[in-house]
Amino acid sequence: MPAFTVSHDYSASADQVWELLGDFSGLASWLPGVSACAVDRSGVGAVRQVSLMDGSMVKEELVALDSQARSYSYRIVEAPGITADTDYVATLAVLATDSGCRVEWSARFQADPAYPADKVAKAQARAEQMYGFCLASLVSRFDS
């Protein structure tokens, strides 16, 4: 099962960064490319509908939440190129460090066995690149 973790360090406190990133319904306020985010219900089991700038939609379900540990996990229910068999689960965590905090964004997914290994590797690399870009975009918000 392919898996990866992308991280970025910030000089802001973990609590300050969690205040923004920990809001499951607040994705549009910090994630580049998101035009809107609507959430049905709250807590574990909440489902968010994410509208992207290109007009596509992503549906995600909150599967774990630990506010004290500043982390949550979500499963992608529907997205372009992702099916139910993909079992794509991502975790966003904000960890305190001596100089501020580190955000870790990890994911794992089940690749279709019929998919060539090079295509799976490319899909993983694109996801890693996107996560890295999104975390880097927060530098101006937290390290200015």
C-alpha positions as CSV (number, residue, x, y, z in Angstrom):
1,M,0.0,0.0,0.0
2,P,1.6,3.3,-1.1
3,A,2.1,5.8,1.7
4,F,3.9,9.1,2.2
5,T,4.4,12.0,4.7
6,V,5.1,15.6,3.9
7,S,6.1,18.0,6.6
8,H,6.9,21.7,7.1
9,D,8.2,23.6,10.1
10,Y,6.8,27.0,11.2
11,S,7.9,29.5,13.8
12,A,4.3,29.9,15.0
13,S,3.0,27.9,18.0
14,A,1.3,24.5,17.4
15,D,-1.9,25.9,19.0
16,Q,-1.9,28.9,16.6
17,V,-1.5,26.7,13.5
18,W,-4.0,24.1,14.8
19,E,-6.6,26.9,15.3
20,L,-6.5,27.3,11.5
21,L,-5.8,23.8,10.2
22,G,-7.8,21.9,12.8
23,D,-11.1,23.3,11.6
24,F,-12.4,20.5,9.3
25,S,-14.9,22.9,7.8
26,G,-12.3,25.7,7.2
27,L,-10.4,24.2,4.3
28,A,-11.2,27.1,2.0
29,S,-9.6,29.6,4.3
30,W,-6.1,28.0,3.9
31,L,-5.9,25.4,1.1
32,P,-4.9,26.8,-2.3
33,G,-7.3,25.8,-5.1
34,V,-10.3,25.4,-2.8
35,S,-13.2,27.8,-3.6
36,A,-15.7,26.5,-1.0
37,C,-16.1,23.9,1.7
38,A,-19.4,22.8,3.2
39,V,-19.7,20.3,6.1
40,D,-22.6,18.1,7.0
41,R,-22.6,17.1,10.7
42,S,-19.7,17.6,13.2
43,G,-17.1,15.4,14.8
44,V,-16.1,12.0,13.6
45,G,-18.5,11.0,10.7
46,A,-18.7,14.6,9.4
47,V,-18.6,14.8,5.6
48,R,-17.2,17.8,3.8
49,Q,-17.9,18.8,0.2
50,V,-14.9,20.6,-1.2
51,S,-15.3,22.7,-4.3
52,L,-12.2,23.2,-6.3
53,M,-11.3,26.2,-8.5
54,D,-11.4,24.0,-11.6
55,G,-15.1,23.2,-10.9
56,S,-14.5,19.6,-9.6
57,M,-15.7,18.4,-6.3
58,V,-14.1,16.3,-3.5
59,K,-16.1,14.5,-0.8
60,E,-14.2,13.6,2.4
61,E,-15.3,11.9,5.7
62,L,-13.7,12.7,9.0
63,V,-12.7,9.3,10.4
64,A,-10.6,10.3,13.5
65,L,-10.2,13.5,15.5
66,D,-7.9,14.2,18.4
67,S,-7.9,17.9,19.3
68,Q,-5.5,17.4,22.2
69,A,-3.0,15.8,19.9
70,R,-3.9,18.3,17.2
71,S,-4.6,15.8,14.5
72,Y,-7.4,14.4,12.4
73,S,-7.7,11.8,9.7
74,Y,-10.1,11.8,6.8
75,R,-11.1,9.4,4.0
76,I,-11.7,10.5,0.5
77,V,-15.1,9.3,-0.5
78,E,-15.3,10.8,-4.0
79,A,-12.7,12.7,-6.0
80,P,-11.5,12.8,-9.6
81,G,-9.4,9.7,-10.2
82,I,-10.2,8.1,-6.8
83,T,-12.7,5.3,-6.4
84,A,-14.1,3.6,-3.3
85,D,-11.5,0.8,-3.8
86,T,-8.7,3.3,-3.5
87,D,-9.3,3.5,0.3
88,Y,-7.4,6.8,0.5
89,V,-6.9,8.0,4.1
90,A,-5.0,11.1,5.0
91,T,-3.9,12.5,8.4
92,L,-3.1,16.1,9.2
93,A,-1.1,16.7,12.4
94,V,0.4,19.7,14.1
95,L,3.3,18.9,16.4
96,A,4.9,21.3,18.9
97,T,8.7,21.8,18.4
98,D,11.2,23.9,20.4
99,S,11.1,26.6,17.7
100,G,7.4,26.5,16.9
101,C,5.7,23.6,15.2
102,R,5.8,21.0,12.5
103,V,2.8,20.2,10.3
104,E,2.8,16.6,9.0
105,W,0.4,15.6,6.3
106,S,0.4,11.9,5.5
107,A,-1.6,9.6,3.3
108,R,-2.0,6.0,2.3
109,F,-4.0,4.5,-0.4
110,Q,-4.7,1.1,-2.1
111,A,-3.5,1.0,-5.7
112,D,-5.4,-1.1,-8.2
113,P,-3.2,-4.2,-8.8
114,A,-3.8,-3.8,-12.5
115,Y,-2.2,-0.3,-12.5
116,P,1.4,-0.3,-13.7
117,A,3.9,0.5,-10.8
118,D,5.2,3.6,-12.7
119,K,1.7,5.1,-12.8
120,V,1.1,4.4,-9.1
121,A,4.5,6.1,-8.3
122,K,3.5,9.1,-10.5
123,A,0.2,9.4,-8.7
124,Q,1.9,9.3,-5.3
125,A,4.5,11.9,-6.4
126,R,1.7,14.2,-7.6
127,A,0.0,13.9,-4.2
128,E,3.2,14.5,-2.3
129,Q,4.0,17.6,-4.5
130,M,0.5,19.0,-3.9
131,Y,0.7,18.5,-0.1
132,G,4.1,20.1,-0.1
133,F,2.9,23.1,-2.1
134,C,-0.1,23.6,0.2
135,L,2.1,23.5,3.4
136,A,4.7,25.8,1.8
137,S,1.9,28.3,1.0
138,L,1.2,28.7,4.7
139,V,4.7,30.1,5.4
140,S,3.6,33.7,4.6
141,R,0.7,33.2,7.1
142,F,2.7,31.9,10.0
143,D,6.3,33.0,9.4
144,S,5.9,36.6,8.4
